[in-house]
Amino acid sequence: MTLSPLNQRRWTNFKRNRRAFWSLWIFAILFGLSLLAEFIANEKPILVQYQGEYYFPTFRFYPETAFGGDFRTEAPYGDIEVQCLIITGGLEDCFDDPDGFIDDAQDGEIGGEQINKGWILMPPIPYSYNTIVDRDGSAPARPDAQNILGTDNTSRDVAARVIYGFRLSIVFTLVVTFFSSIIGIAAGAVQGFFGGRTDLIFQRVLEIWGATPSLYVIIIMFAILGRSFWLLVFLAILFGWPALVGVVRAEFLRARNFEYVRAARALGVNNTVIMFRHMLPNAMVATLTILPFIITGTIGMLASLDFLGFGLPSSSPSLGELTLQAKQNLQAPWLAFTAFFTFAIMLSLLVFIFEGVRDAFDPRKTFQ
């Protein structure tokens, strides 16, 4: 796709802002890895080869009986007995001495008989965000080779929860910011363009809506409907869209009497075309100035709700819940350090990126 000369200039300005450009690359890599969280941190194997056939436990359910076991429940791939069944080709005798049978199976022969060996490809972190880690001692456990960031107070791997929590926070933020921006920009554009009674009525509505205690509404809705990700997204959009209205409204009020707008009206150009094709690009600099605050505020809102216990379900991989655990377990400083650096890196990268986007849209800004 070929960019227009204007967008080429914007992209060139963005690339010249080295801090924003490299922040975009770093963030893209981190977010891309988090989208592949099931292949990085998971208690289920990525791929299993058993008796010449291939299985994909990450995507499909396989009972233990599929690998020569006795139960029809999902195979616990972390158990040494199940690993023995897969590696030795389903020999039931491996339950007697699984470690010994696995060692013999590596040589391709058990009891003088050749076997068709299988194998298991596990993710780098063999735990999901809700996997209970079997470790000696009390939880939370210190970082070691088994759990590089330690475990939390319910013995779940912190590194796995950070990966899944990072993805959840970013997806939540992007969805809420996208739809809040569309609604807020449209509302502000209508107010500023038409003015008069339309602007007056909208302003009164915004005053009433802004006075609504959003936290109480979220708590009440969760009590009635139960806590869920998409309900929280809906409520966050419901109370987040007014953030952009004031800025867009001011820009449209300023530009509605410009000569190019009057000329377009005189030529009979549709109001919608004038608003969103001609006036909105001129209002984008002020709009993009607010976006970093909306994004960081949305992440902060999600973390705050989870920290207070009014956010996502307790089983969700939440960075706010990790922060709460750090507060409740001062004897485990690795929880506090992990939460702090995760938020610091994530918020810093996003702010740097949108600062670069804002400057790229500003015709007065140039970078050497």
N, C-alpha and C positions, 0 to 999 in steps of 0.2 A: 504494500500500500504506500503510495506517494503522499508525503505531507505537503500541505500548502506552504508557501513562503513564510507566512506568519507563524505557523506551527513549527517550521524548521528553525526559525529564529528563536522561538521559545525553547525548543529542545537543545539548541546550541548554548543558550544562556544557562539552562539547567546543568548541562555537562560541564560548563566552566566553573560552576559552583562545586568545587571538589568535595567539600564536606557533604553536601546533599547527594552528589552522585555516588560516592562510595557508601554512604548510608543506605541508599537505595539497593545497591548490590548486596550489602551485608544483610539487610532486612529480607530481601528476596530469597537469599540462600537459607536463612533461618526459617522463614515462613514455609518455603518449599520443603525443607526437611520435616517441619512439623506436620505438613499435609501427608507425609509418608510415615506418620508416627507408628502405624500398625506394623511397619516393616523394620522399625528401629527399636521399639520397646513393646514387647508383646510376650505373653506366656505361651502363645501358640506358635508353632513353627511356620516359617515362610513356605517351606516345601518339604514334603516327606516322600521318600522312595521306599516302597514296601512291596516285596515279591514282584519286582519288575514294573509296578504301576506307580503313578505319581499322584500325590494328594496335596491339596491346598487348604490346610486348616484355617488360614487367615480368613478365607472367604466362605468356607463351607463347614457344616457340622459333620463330624465323623464319630460314631460311637466306638467305644473301646473294642467291641466285638469285630470291627472292621480290621483290627490288627491282631486278632487272635485272643483277645481278652474275654472276660466273662460278663461285663456289664454293658447295658445299652445306653448308658449315659455318655456324655462327651468324654473322649479320651483325655486324661490328665497327662499331657505331654511332658510335664516336668518330673513325673514320678519315674524312678529308676526302673520299675517293673515294665512300664509301658515302653520306655526306651529300649529295654532288653527285647521285648516282643518284636518291635520294629526292626532292630538291628540284626537279630538272629533269625528273622523270617517267621516269627510267630511260634517258636518252640515254647511250649508250656512249661518245660522244665526250668526255664530261666527264672521262674518265681522262687525257686529254691535258693539260687545263688546268682542274682542278677549281675552283680559286679564281675564275678568270675566268667559268666557266660558272655558278657560284652567283651571282655578281654580276649576270650577265645575266638569270638566272632570277628574281631579285627584281623585275625590270621586267616579267616575264610574257612575254618574247619572246626567242627565240634565232634568229639568222640570219634575221630577218624573219618567223619563224613563231611563232604563238601556241602556248604550251605550257600544260599543266595542271599548275600548280605543286603541289608537296607541301610538307609542313613537319614538323618534329620538335620535340616538347615534351620538353626534358630536365629532370631534377631540378635544384634549386638547386646541389647539389654533384655534378658529373658523374663521380663516382668511387664505387665500392663499397669495402668494407673490404679487399678483396684486389686491387684494381686497381693495377697498376704505373703510376705517373705518369711521363710523359716530360718531364723537366726537365733543363736544362743544369746542369753541375756535379755534385758528388758528393752522395750521400745520407748522412745526413739533410739535407734542404734547409730553408732558413729559411722562415718564414711570408711569404706575399705574397698578391696578389690571386687567384692561381690556387689556392693552398692556404692557407687562412686560418690554420691551425694548423701549417703546414709538413708535411714528410713524415718518415717514420721511416727506419731504416737500410736498409730494402729498397725505399725509394721508394714507400711506400703513404701515401695521404692520412690524416693523423692525425685530422682532424675526422670523417671517415667512420668510422674505427675507434672513435672515442669514442662516436659515436651507436649503432653496433651493439654495442659492448662494454657500454655502459650498459644497453641492453635485455637483453643476455645475463645480466649480473650480477643484475639485478632479477628476471628470470624464474627464474633458478636459485635465488635467495634465497627468493622467494615459494613455489616448489614445495617446496623442502627444509623451510622453516619450517612450512608448512601440514601436511605429512604427519608431520614430527617432532613437532609439537605434538599432533596427534591421538593418535599412539602413546604419547607421553610422558604426556599427561593421562589417557588410559585406564589406563595401567599404574600411575600414581601413585594414581588413584582406587580401583583394585582393592586396592592395598596398604593404603591408609589406611582404607578402609571395612571390609574384612574383618579386617585385622590378624592377630595370632597367627601360625600356621604359614605362612599365605600370605605375610604380610609378611616373615617370616624367610627363606623360600626366595627371594623376589624380591630381597631385599637382597643375598644371596650371589651371585645371578646378576649383579646390577648391579656388584658389586665385581669380579667376574671380567671382565665386559664392559668396565668402565672402565679396567682394567689392560691391555687389548689395545692395542698400538701402532697406532693408526689410520693414521698416515702410511705405515708399512711395508706394511700391508695394501693400501692404495690403490696404492702403487708396484708391489706384486706382482701385483695384479689387472690393472693397466694393462699390465704386461709380458706377462701371459698372454692377455688378451682385447683389448688395444689400447685406446688412449685414445678416449673418446667422452663426449658431454655426459650422456646418460641413465645411463651406468654411473657417472659421478661423482655424479649426483643420488642414485642408489641407495645408493652407499657413504656419502655425506654423511648421508642419512636413517638408515642403519644405525648410524652412530656418533653421531648428533645427538640422537636421541630421549631419552636419559637426562637431558638437561639440565633438563627440567621435572619429572621424576619426584619429586625430593626436595621441591620446593615444594608440589606438589599433594598428595603423601602427607602432609606435615605438616598441611596445611589439613584434610584429611579425617580424620586422626587426632584433630584438635582438635574437629571438628564431629560426629563419629560418636555422641557421647553427649549432644548437645544435645536439648532437650525436643521440638523439632519432628521430629527424626529418630526419637526413641522413639515419638512419637505416630503417625508414618506407619507404622512397623513394626507397632505395635499394631493399626492399621486394616487391615493386610494389604497395604500398598502394595508393589509389586514393587521389589526391590533396585536394579535398573537405573534405575527412575523416581526413586527416592530419591537415587541418586548423581548423575545427570546433570540432573535437573529441579530438585531442591531444594538439593543440597549444592554442586554445581559453580558456580552463579552466585555463591555466597558466597566461593568460592575464586578467582574470576576476577581480583580485584585483585592478589593475590600472583602469580598466573600471568602477568598482563600486565606486571608489574614486570620479569619475566625476559625477555620477548619482545624488547625492544630490544637486549639483549646477545646473544641468539641470532641476530638478524638481522645485526647488525654483525659478529658472529663468523663467520657463514656467508659474508658478503662477503669478510671478511678471509681466510678459509680458501681460497676460490677464488682470490683474488689472490695469496696466498702460494704455493699449488701452481703457479700459472702462472709466478710469479716464479722458482721453483726449477726449473721445467721438467718438473714432474710432473703438470700439470693438463690442460687441454683441448688438443686438437691444435694444433700451431703455426700452422695456417692460420686458426684461430678468432680472432674479434675480441676479444681479451682485454685488460682493463685492467691485469692483473698483468704481462702480457708487455710492455705499454707502459712500465710502471715499470721492468722489467728493461732495456729499451732506454735509458731515461733514465740508469740507473746505468752502462751501458756506453758512453754517448756524452755525457760531461760537457761537451763542446764544443757541444752542442745543448741549451741550457737550456729551450727551449720544450717539449721532451718531459717534463722534470721538472715544470714549472709546470702543464702540461695534466693530467698524472696526479694531481698533488697537489690541484688545485682540483676535479677530477672526483670524487675520493674524498671530499674534505672536504664538498662540497655534497651529495652523495648520502647520506653517512652522517649528516650533521647534520639533513637533512630527515626521514630515517626515525626518528631518535631523538626529534626534536621531536614527530612525529606520534604515536608510541607512548607518549610521556610524556603527551600529551593524552588518548589512549584510556585509559591507566591511571587518570588522575585522573577521567575521566568515569565510570568504573565504581566509583570510591571514593565511598560515600555521605557520607563526612565532608568531601569537597572541594566547595567552592562557589566560583564566580568572579563577581566584580562586573562 
